[in-house]
Amino acid sequence: MSLWSGRRRKSLLARTAVARYVPRRPAGRGVRASASSRNPSLVTDADIPAFIPLSLLEAIRNLDTPLEDGLDELSPEIVSKRLGLSPTVAAQIERYRTGGDKAAPVRPDEAVSVFRLVGRRPDAALVFADAGRRAARYAARGAPALARVAPGGVGRRLAGRAVRRVARSAFDAELRTPPAGPELRMADPLSIKAWPAGEACGFYGSAFAELLRNLTGFEGTMRHEACAGRGDPACLWRAARAEGYE
């Protein structure tokens, strides 16, 4: 039989896909070559993807947009009190969307200020969860869903490599795969810089669950088992599969 038959062909295609996929990380202004040029996938203090604050603002707008229940017919004075519908938020969203690649870097203090803005809302947990999912989808664009391309264990291993690369490049997170299940670790997340007690860490838990779902077919949640805001050395999220998931 030909070497190009069946599973061996799928495996080769999957290996080629993961070898070619490298997350796009444009260099930021003032970033030293010693950090970014040696490792293009490394997020530095001057290299925060624009889609992170963009996702937060889009989530605010999404939750503040009236449902089709007549609320859209309220007076402009009432609607204007919804931050997500304000001209300021609209302008910032447009800036992040049209200012170039959504992965283009923004300054850390700019991203932190958006985290702080969200954290002041009474529905902050909902906003962070929605924003995390949006950020993961932005980060995973162009990454192959290798668990569906290659069969069995080969697909899972290659998908794990893709998740590791995207987590590192987009979130500066380290993926580990112990027998208990995938876990992601962050030493200095933006969520802690913005809200030191860990109130904003739900953003990353939601993002990592969505990233695993998109690239590996994972179904479940990410438990925040360690938090720098609680005195732990770093933030750690561990995958918890949905009941009955195989």
Phi and psi restraints in degrees (value plus and minus 20) as a CYANA .aco file:
   2 SER   PHI     -89.8   -49.8
   2 SER   PSI     127.9   167.9
   3 LEU   PHI     -86.0   -46.0
   3 LEU   PSI     -35.2     4.8
   4 TRP   PHI    -113.6   -73.6
   4 TRP   PSI      -1.4    38.6
   5 SER   PHI    -112.3   -72.3
   5 SER   PSI     132.3   172.3
   6 GLY   PHI      31.3    71.3
   6 GLY   PSI    -150.9  -110.9
   7 ARG   PHI     -86.7   -46.7
   7 ARG   PSI     -52.5   -12.5
   8 ARG   PHI     -84.6   -44.6
   8 ARG   PSI     -54.8   -14.8
   9 ARG   PHI     -86.6   -46.6
   9 ARG   PSI     -64.7   -24.7
  10 LYS   PHI     -82.8   -42.8
  10 LYS   PSI     -60.7   -20.7
  11 SER   PHI     -82.6   -42.6
  11 SER   PSI     -62.5   -22.5
  12 LEU   PHI     -84.5   -44.5
  12 LEU   PSI     -61.5   -21.5
  13 LEU   PHI     -81.3   -41.3
  13 LEU   PSI     -61.6   -21.6
  14 ALA   PHI     -85.9   -45.9
  14 ALA   PSI     -61.9   -21.9
  15 ARG   PHI     -83.9   -43.9
  15 ARG   PSI     -57.6   -17.6
  16 THR   PHI     -84.2   -44.2
  16 THR   PSI     -60.0   -20.0
  17 ALA   PHI     -83.4   -43.4
  17 ALA   PSI     -66.8   -26.8
  18 VAL   PHI     -90.2   -50.2
  18 VAL   PSI     -49.6    -9.6
  19 ALA   PHI     -89.4   -49.4
  19 ALA   PSI     -55.0   -15.0
  20 ARG   PHI    -101.9   -61.9
  20 ARG   PSI     -44.5    -4.5
  21 TYR   PHI     -99.1   -59.1
  21 TYR   PSI      95.1   135.1
  22 VAL   PHI    -150.3  -110.3
  22 VAL   PSI      98.6   138.6
  23 PRO   PHI     -74.8   -34.8
  23 PRO   PSI     118.4   158.4
  24 ARG   PHI     -98.1   -58.1
  24 ARG   PSI      99.5   139.5
  25 ARG   PHI    -149.4  -109.4
  25 ARG   PSI      67.3   107.3
  26 PRO   PHI     -84.9   -44.9
  26 PRO   PSI     125.1   165.1
  27 ALA   PHI     -94.3   -54.3
  27 ALA   PSI     117.3   157.3
  28 GLY   PHI    -107.3   -67.3
  28 GLY   PSI     143.0   183.0
  29 ARG   PHI     -87.4   -47.4
  29 ARG   PSI     117.3   157.3
  30 GLY   PHI      55.5    95.5
  30 GLY   PSI     -15.4    24.6
  31 VAL   PHI     -99.8   -59.8
  31 VAL   PSI     106.5   146.5
  32 ARG   PHI     -88.7   -48.7
  32 ARG   PSI     121.4   161.4
  33 ALA   PHI     -81.5   -41.5
  33 ALA   PSI     -47.1    -7.1
  34 SER   PHI     -84.7   -44.7
  34 SER   PSI     -42.3    -2.3
  35 ALA   PHI    -118.7   -78.7
  35 ALA   PSI     -77.2   -37.2
  36 SER   PHI    -102.6   -62.6
  36 SER   PSI     -55.4   -15.4
  37 SER   PHI     -95.4   -55.4
  37 SER   PSI     -50.2   -10.2
  38 ARG   PHI     -89.7   -49.7
  38 ARG   PSI     -55.7   -15.7
  39 ASN   PHI    -158.6  -118.6
  39 ASN   PSI      72.1   112.1
  40 PRO   PHI     -79.9   -39.9
  40 PRO   PSI     -41.5    -1.5
  41 SER   PHI    -106.4   -66.4
  41 SER   PSI     -21.3    18.7
  42 LEU   PHI    -105.3   -65.3
  42 LEU   PSI     106.0   146.0
  43 VAL   PHI    -104.6   -64.6
  43 VAL   PSI     100.6   140.6
  44 THR   PHI    -119.5   -79.5
  44 THR   PSI     157.5   197.5
  45 ASP   PHI     -83.6   -43.6
  45 ASP   PSI     -39.4     0.6
  46 ALA   PHI    -126.3   -86.3
  46 ALA   PSI      -2.3    37.7
  47 ASP   PHI    -157.9  -117.9
  47 ASP   PSI      54.1    94.1
  48 ILE   PHI    -126.7   -86.7
  48 ILE   PSI     102.5   142.5
  49 PRO   PHI     -78.9   -38.9
  49 PRO   PSI     117.2   157.2
  50 ALA   PHI     -82.3   -42.3
  50 ALA   PSI     -43.2    -3.2
  51 PHE   PHI     -90.5   -50.5
  51 PHE   PSI     -32.0     8.0
  52 ILE   PHI     -92.2   -52.2
  52 ILE   PSI     -77.2   -37.2
  53 PRO   PHI     -84.1   -44.1
  53 PRO   PSI     -52.2   -12.2
  54 LEU   PHI     -79.9   -39.9
  54 LEU   PSI     -64.9   -24.9
  55 SER   PHI     -82.8   -42.8
  55 SER   PSI     -58.2   -18.2
  56 LEU   PHI     -84.5   -44.5
  56 LEU   PSI     -64.6   -24.6
  57 LEU   PHI     -89.1   -49.1
  57 LEU   PSI     -57.8   -17.8
  58 GLU   PHI     -83.7   -43.7
  58 GLU   PSI     -56.9   -16.9
  59 ALA   PHI     -87.2   -47.2
  59 ALA   PSI     -59.7   -19.7
  60 ILE   PHI     -79.5   -39.5
  60 ILE   PSI     -67.3   -27.3
  61 ARG   PHI     -83.5   -43.5
  61 ARG   PSI     -60.3   -20.3
  62 ASN   PHI     -80.9   -40.9
  62 ASN   PSI     -64.9   -24.9
  63 LEU   PHI     -95.6   -55.6
  63 LEU   PSI     -44.1    -4.1
  64 ASP   PHI    -110.3   -70.3
  64 ASP   PSI     -29.0    11.0
  65 THR   PHI     -95.3   -55.3
  65 THR   PSI     105.9   145.9
  66 PRO   PHI     -82.2   -42.2
  66 PRO   PSI     124.0   164.0
  67 LEU   PHI     -93.3   -53.3
  67 LEU   PSI     148.7   188.7
  68 GLU   PHI    -101.7   -61.7
  68 GLU   PSI      45.1    85.1
  69 ASP   PHI    -150.2  -110.2
  69 ASP   PSI      -2.3    37.7
  70 GLY   PHI      79.9   119.9
  70 GLY   PSI     -32.9     7.1
  71 LEU   PHI     -85.9   -45.9
  71 LEU   PSI     -45.3    -5.3
  72 ASP   PHI     -89.6   -49.6
  72 ASP   PSI     -28.4    11.6
  73 GLU   PHI    -117.6   -77.6
  73 GLU   PSI     -12.8    27.2
  74 LEU   PHI     -86.4   -46.4
  74 LEU   PSI     144.0   184.0
  75 SER   PHI     -84.9   -44.9
  75 SER   PSI     131.9   171.9
  76 PRO   PHI     -77.3   -37.3
  76 PRO   PSI     -50.4   -10.4
  77 GLU   PHI     -84.2   -44.2
  77 GLU   PSI     -59.7   -19.7
  78 ILE   PHI     -93.8   -53.8
  78 ILE   PSI     -65.0   -25.0
  79 VAL   PHI     -82.6   -42.6
  79 VAL   PSI     -55.0   -15.0
  80 SER   PHI     -85.7   -45.7
  80 SER   PSI     -38.2     1.8
  81 LYS   PHI     -95.8   -55.8
  81 LYS   PSI     -30.7     9.3
  82 ARG   PHI    -105.2   -65.2
  82 ARG   PSI      93.3   133.3
  83 LEU   PHI     -76.7   -36.7
  83 LEU   PSI     -60.3   -20.3
  84 GLY   PHI     -84.0   -44.0
  84 GLY   PSI     -38.1     1.9
  85 LEU   PHI    -120.9   -80.9
  85 LEU   PSI     -14.4    25.6
  86 SER   PHI     -95.7   -55.7
  86 SER   PSI     133.7   173.7
  87 PRO   PHI     -80.6   -40.6
  87 PRO   PSI     -51.0   -11.0
  88 THR   PHI     -84.1   -44.1
  88 THR   PSI     -67.7   -27.7
  89 VAL   PHI     -85.1   -45.1
  89 VAL   PSI     -61.0   -21.0
  90 ALA   PHI     -80.4   -40.4
  90 ALA   PSI     -61.1   -21.1
  91 ALA   PHI     -86.6   -46.6
  91 ALA   PSI     -59.5   -19.5
  92 GLN   PHI     -88.1   -48.1
  92 GLN   PSI     -61.0   -21.0
  93 ILE   PHI     -80.6   -40.6
  93 ILE   PSI     -64.3   -24.3
  94 GLU   PHI     -83.3   -43.3
  94 GLU   PSI     -58.2   -18.2
  95 ARG   PHI     -83.6   -43.6
  95 ARG   PSI     -65.9   -25.9
  96 TYR   PHI     -87.5   -47.5
  96 TYR   PSI     -52.4   -12.4
  97 ARG   PHI     -98.1   -58.1
  97 ARG   PSI     -55.9   -15.9
  98 THR   PHI    -126.7   -86.7
  98 THR   PSI     -23.0    17.0
  99 GLY   PHI    -100.2   -60.2
  99 GLY   PSI      -7.4    32.6
 100 GLY   PHI     103.9   143.9
 100 GLY   PSI    -178.6  -138.6
 101 ASP   PHI     -80.5   -40.5
 101 ASP   PSI     115.9   155.9
 102 LYS   PHI     -86.4   -46.4
 102 LYS   PSI     -33.3     6.7
 103 ALA   PHI    -110.7   -70.7
 103 ALA   PSI     -20.5    19.5
 104 ALA   PHI     -80.7   -40.7
 104 ALA   PSI     126.3   166.3
 105 PRO   PHI     -96.0   -56.0
 105 PRO   PSI     128.6   168.6
 106 VAL   PHI    -145.4  -105.4
 106 VAL   PSI     142.6   182.6
 107 ARG   PHI     -90.2   -50.2
 107 ARG   PSI     125.0   165.0
 108 PRO   PHI     -78.1   -38.1
 108 PRO   PSI     -59.5   -19.5
 109 ASP   PHI     -85.2   -45.2
 109 ASP   PSI     -48.1    -8.1
 110 GLU   PHI     -88.7   -48.7
 110 GLU   PSI     -65.0   -25.0
 111 ALA   PHI     -85.2   -45.2
 111 ALA   PSI     -61.4   -21.4
 112 VAL   PHI     -81.9   -41.9
 112 VAL   PSI     -58.2   -18.2
 113 SER   PHI     -83.2   -43.2
 113 SER   PSI     -52.9   -12.9
 114 VAL   PHI     -92.6   -52.6
 114 VAL   PSI     -59.7   -19.7
 115 PHE   PHI     -77.2   -37.2
 115 PHE   PSI     -63.0   -23.0
 116 ARG   PHI     -86.0   -46.0
 116 ARG   PSI     -59.1   -19.1
 117 LEU   PHI     -78.8   -38.8
 117 LEU   PSI     -65.8   -25.8
 118 VAL   PHI     -85.9   -45.9
 118 VAL   PSI     -60.8   -20.8
 119 GLY   PHI     -84.5   -44.5
 119 GLY   PSI     -37.0     3.0
 120 ARG   PHI    -101.8   -61.8
 120 ARG   PSI     -29.8    10.2
 121 ARG   PHI    -102.2   -62.2
 121 ARG   PSI     127.5   167.5
 122 PRO   PHI     -86.6   -46.6
 122 PRO   PSI     -43.3    -3.3
 123 ASP   PHI    -123.5   -83.5
 123 ASP   PSI      10.3    50.3
 124 ALA   PHI     -76.5   -36.5
 124 ALA   PSI     -59.6   -19.6
 125 ALA   PHI     -81.1   -41.1
 125 ALA   PSI     -59.2   -19.2
 126 LEU   PHI     -87.3   -47.3
 126 LEU   PSI     -60.8   -20.8
 127 VAL   PHI     -84.6   -44.6
 127 VAL   PSI     -65.9   -25.9
 128 PHE   PHI     -81.9   -41.9
 128 PHE   PSI     -59.7   -19.7
 129 ALA   PHI     -85.0   -45.0
 129 ALA   PSI     -65.0   -25.0
 130 ASP   PHI     -84.8   -44.8
 130 ASP   PSI     -63.7   -23.7
 131 ALA   PHI     -84.8   -44.8
 131 ALA   PSI     -58.5   -18.5
 132 GLY   PHI     -81.0   -41.0
 132 GLY   PSI     -63.0   -23.0
 133 ARG   PHI     -83.3   -43.3
 133 ARG   PSI     -61.3   -21.3
 134 ARG   PHI     -83.3   -43.3
 134 ARG   PSI     -64.0   -24.0
 135 ALA   PHI     -82.7   -42.7
 135 ALA   PSI     -60.3   -20.3
 136 ALA   PHI     -83.5   -43.5
 136 ALA   PSI     -59.5   -19.5
 137 ARG   PHI     -87.2   -47.2
 137 ARG   PSI     -58.8   -18.8
 138 TYR   PHI     -81.7   -41.7
 138 TYR   PSI     -65.2   -25.2
 139 ALA   PHI     -84.5   -44.5
 139 ALA   PSI     -54.2   -14.2
 140 ALA   PHI    -106.3   -66.3
 140 ALA   PSI     -23.9    16.1
 141 ARG   PHI     -80.8   -40.8
 141 ARG   PSI     107.8   147.8
 142 GLY   PHI      71.2   111.2
 142 GLY   PSI     -35.6     4.4
 143 ALA   PHI    -101.8   -61.8
 143 ALA   PSI     111.8   151.8
 144 PRO   PHI     -91.7   -51.7
 144 PRO   PSI     120.9   160.9
 145 ALA   PHI    -101.2   -61.2
 145 ALA   PSI      59.7    99.7
 146 LEU   PHI     -88.6   -48.6
 146 LEU   PSI     -43.8    -3.8
 147 ALA   PHI     -84.1   -44.1
 147 ALA   PSI     -43.1    -3.1
 148 ARG   PHI    -115.0   -75.0
 148 ARG   PSI     -36.5     3.5
 149 VAL   PHI    -106.0   -66.0
 149 VAL   PSI     -64.7   -24.7
 150 ALA   PHI    -126.7   -86.7
 150 ALA   PSI     133.0   173.0
 151 PRO   PHI    -100.6   -60.6
 151 PRO   PSI     129.2   169.2
 152 GLY   PHI      29.5    69.5
 152 GLY   PSI    -155.8  -115.8
 153 GLY   PHI     -82.6   -42.6
 153 GLY   PSI     -51.0   -11.0
 154 VAL   PHI     -81.3   -41.3
 154 VAL   PSI     -66.8   -26.8
 155 GLY   PHI     -81.9   -41.9
 155 GLY   PSI     -60.5   -20.5
 156 ARG   PHI     -84.9   -44.9
 156 ARG   PSI     -61.0   -21.0
 157 ARG   PHI     -85.4   -45.4
 157 ARG   PSI     -64.4   -24.4
 158 LEU   PHI     -87.5   -47.5
 158 LEU   PSI     -57.7   -17.7
 159 ALA   PHI     -84.3   -44.3
 159 ALA   PSI     -58.3   -18.3
 160 GLY   PHI     -81.1   -41.1
 160 GLY   PSI     -58.0   -18.0
 161 ARG   PHI     -84.9   -44.9
 161 ARG   PSI     -60.3   -20.3
 162 ALA   PHI     -84.2   -44.2
 162 ALA   PSI     -63.1   -23.1
 163 VAL   PHI     -81.9   -41.9
 163 VAL   PSI     -62.6   -22.6
 164 ARG   PHI     -79.9   -39.9
 164 ARG   PSI     -63.4   -23.4
 165 ARG   PHI     -86.4   -46.4
 165 ARG   PSI     -65.3   -25.3
 166 VAL   PHI     -87.7   -47.7
 166 VAL   PSI     -62.7   -22.7
 167 ALA   PHI     -79.9   -39.9
 167 ALA   PSI     -60.0   -20.0
 168 ARG   PHI     -89.8   -49.8
 168 ARG   PSI     -67.0   -27.0
 169 SER   PHI     -92.7   -52.7
 169 SER   PSI     -57.3   -17.3
 170 ALA   PHI    -111.0   -71.0
 170 ALA   PSI     -55.0   -15.0
 171 PHE   PHI    -142.7  -102.7
 171 PHE   PSI     -23.0    17.0
 172 ASP   PHI      37.2    77.2
 172 ASP   PSI      20.7    60.7
 173 ALA   PHI    -129.8   -89.8
 173 ALA   PSI     127.6   167.6
 174 GLU   PHI    -123.9   -83.9
 174 GLU   PSI     101.4   141.4
 175 LEU   PHI    -110.9   -70.9
 175 LEU   PSI     112.2   152.2
 176 ARG   PHI    -145.3  -105.3
 176 ARG   PSI     131.3   171.3
 177 THR   PHI    -148.8  -108.8
 177 THR   PSI      48.3    88.3
 178 PRO   PHI     -91.4   -51.4
 178 PRO   PSI     148.8   188.8
 179 PRO   PHI     -76.1   -36.1
 179 PRO   PSI     -49.2    -9.2
 180 ALA   PHI     -90.7   -50.7
 180 ALA   PSI     -35.0     5.0
 181 GLY   PHI     108.8   148.8
 181 GLY   PSI     145.8   185.8
 182 PRO   PHI     -80.5   -40.5
 182 PRO   PSI     124.9   164.9
 183 GLU   PHI    -161.6  -121.6
 183 GLU   PSI     128.2   168.2
 184 LEU   PHI    -145.1  -105.1
 184 LEU   PSI     118.3   158.3
 185 ARG   PHI    -144.0  -104.0
 185 ARG   PSI     117.1   157.1
 186 MET   PHI    -151.5  -111.5
 186 MET   PSI     106.4   146.4
 187 ALA   PHI     -99.9   -59.9
 187 ALA   PSI     -54.2   -14.2
 188 ASP   PHI    -166.1  -126.1
 188 ASP   PSI      46.6    86.6
 189 PRO   PHI     -90.8   -50.8
 189 PRO   PSI     134.0   174.0
 190 LEU   PHI     -80.1   -40.1
 190 LEU   PSI     -51.2   -11.2
 191 SER   PHI     -80.4   -40.4
 191 SER   PSI     -56.8   -16.8
 192 ILE   PHI     -96.6   -56.6
 192 ILE   PSI     -54.9   -14.9
 193 LYS   PHI     -82.4   -42.4
 193 LYS   PSI     -55.8   -15.8
 194 ALA   PHI    -102.0   -62.0
 194 ALA   PSI     -64.5   -24.5
 195 TRP   PHI    -153.1  -113.1
 195 TRP   PSI      71.9   111.9
 196 PRO   PHI     -79.9   -39.9
 196 PRO   PSI     -38.3     1.7
 197 ALA   PHI    -105.3   -65.3
 197 ALA   PSI     -21.9    18.1
 198 GLY   PHI      73.2   113.2
 198 GLY   PSI      -7.3    32.7
 199 GLU   PHI     -83.0   -43.0
 199 GLU   PSI     -45.5    -5.5
 200 ALA   PHI    -118.9   -78.9
 200 ALA   PSI     -15.9    24.1
 201 CYS   PHI     -88.3   -48.3
 201 CYS   PSI     -36.6     3.4
 202 GLY   PHI     -80.3   -40.3
 202 GLY   PSI     -44.7    -4.7
 203 PHE   PHI     -77.2   -37.2
 203 PHE   PSI     -67.7   -27.7
 204 TYR   PHI     -94.2   -54.2
 204 TYR   PSI     -56.5   -16.5
 205 GLY   PHI     -79.6   -39.6
 205 GLY   PSI     -63.1   -23.1
 206 SER   PHI     -87.0   -47.0
 206 SER   PSI     -60.3   -20.3
 207 ALA   PHI     -84.2   -44.2
 207 ALA   PSI     -63.7   -23.7
 208 PHE   PHI     -89.2   -49.2
 208 PHE   PSI     -57.2   -17.2
 209 ALA   PHI     -83.6   -43.6
 209 ALA   PSI     -61.4   -21.4
 210 GLU   PHI     -89.6   -49.6
 210 GLU   PSI     -56.5   -16.5
 211 LEU   PHI     -83.4   -43.4
 211 LEU   PSI     -64.9   -24.9
 212 LEU   PHI     -85.0   -45.0
 212 LEU   PSI     -58.4   -18.4
 213 ARG   PHI     -84.7   -44.7
 213 ARG   PSI     -63.5   -23.5
 214 ASN   PHI     -88.9   -48.9
 214 ASN   PSI     -57.3   -17.3
 215 LEU   PHI    -120.0   -80.0
 215 LEU   PSI     -40.8    -0.8
 216 THR   PHI    -146.1  -106.1
 216 THR   PSI     -28.6    11.4
 217 GLY   PHI      61.5   101.5
 217 GLY   PSI      -7.7    32.3
 218 PHE   PHI     -80.1   -40.1
 218 PHE   PSI     119.0   159.0
 219 GLU   PHI    -145.7  -105.7
 219 GLU   PSI      96.2   136.2
 220 GLY   PHI     139.8   179.8
 220 GLY   PSI    -178.1  -138.1
 221 THR   PHI    -149.4  -109.4
 221 THR   PSI     149.1   189.1
 222 MET   PHI    -131.9   -91.9
 222 MET   PSI      97.4   137.4
 223 ARG   PHI    -106.3   -66.3
 223 ARG   PSI     111.6   151.6
 224 HIS   PHI    -105.9   -65.9
 224 HIS   PSI      65.7   105.7
 225 GLU   PHI    -104.7   -64.7
 225 GLU   PSI     -39.0     1.0
 226 ALA   PHI    -162.2  -122.2
 226 ALA   PSI     123.4   163.4
 227 CYS   PHI    -161.7  -121.7
 227 CYS   PSI     110.9   150.9
 228 ALA   PHI     -80.7   -40.7
 228 ALA   PSI     -47.2    -7.2
 229 GLY   PHI     -91.0   -51.0
 229 GLY   PSI     -36.3     3.7
 230 ARG   PHI    -121.9   -81.9
 230 ARG   PSI     -11.0    29.0
 231 GLY   PHI      76.8   116.8
 231 GLY   PSI     -18.1    21.9
 232 ASP   PHI     -95.8   -55.8
 232 ASP   PSI     137.1   177.1
 233 PRO   PHI     -81.2   -41.2
 233 PRO   PSI     -48.8    -8.8
 234 ALA   PHI    -177.4  -137.4
 234 ALA   PSI     149.3   189.3
 235 CYS   PHI    -106.9   -66.9
 235 CYS   PSI     116.7   156.7
 236 LEU   PHI    -155.9  -115.9
 236 LEU   PSI     109.2   149.2
 237 TRP   PHI    -136.8   -96.8
 237 TRP   PSI     112.1   152.1
 238 ARG   PHI    -139.1   -99.1
 238 ARG   PSI     116.8   156.8
 239 ALA   PHI     -88.6   -48.6
 239 ALA   PSI     116.3   156.3
 240 ALA   PHI    -145.7  -105.7
 240 ALA   PSI      89.1   129.1
 241 ARG   PHI     -89.6   -49.6
 241 ARG   PSI     128.5   168.5
 242 ALA   PHI     -81.8   -41.8
 242 ALA   PSI     126.7   166.7
 243 GLU   PHI     -79.1   -39.1
 243 GLU   PSI     110.3   150.3
 244 GLY   PHI      67.5   107.5
 244 GLY   PSI     -20.9    19.1
 245 TYR   PHI     -98.1   -58.1
 245 TYR   PSI     114.2   154.2
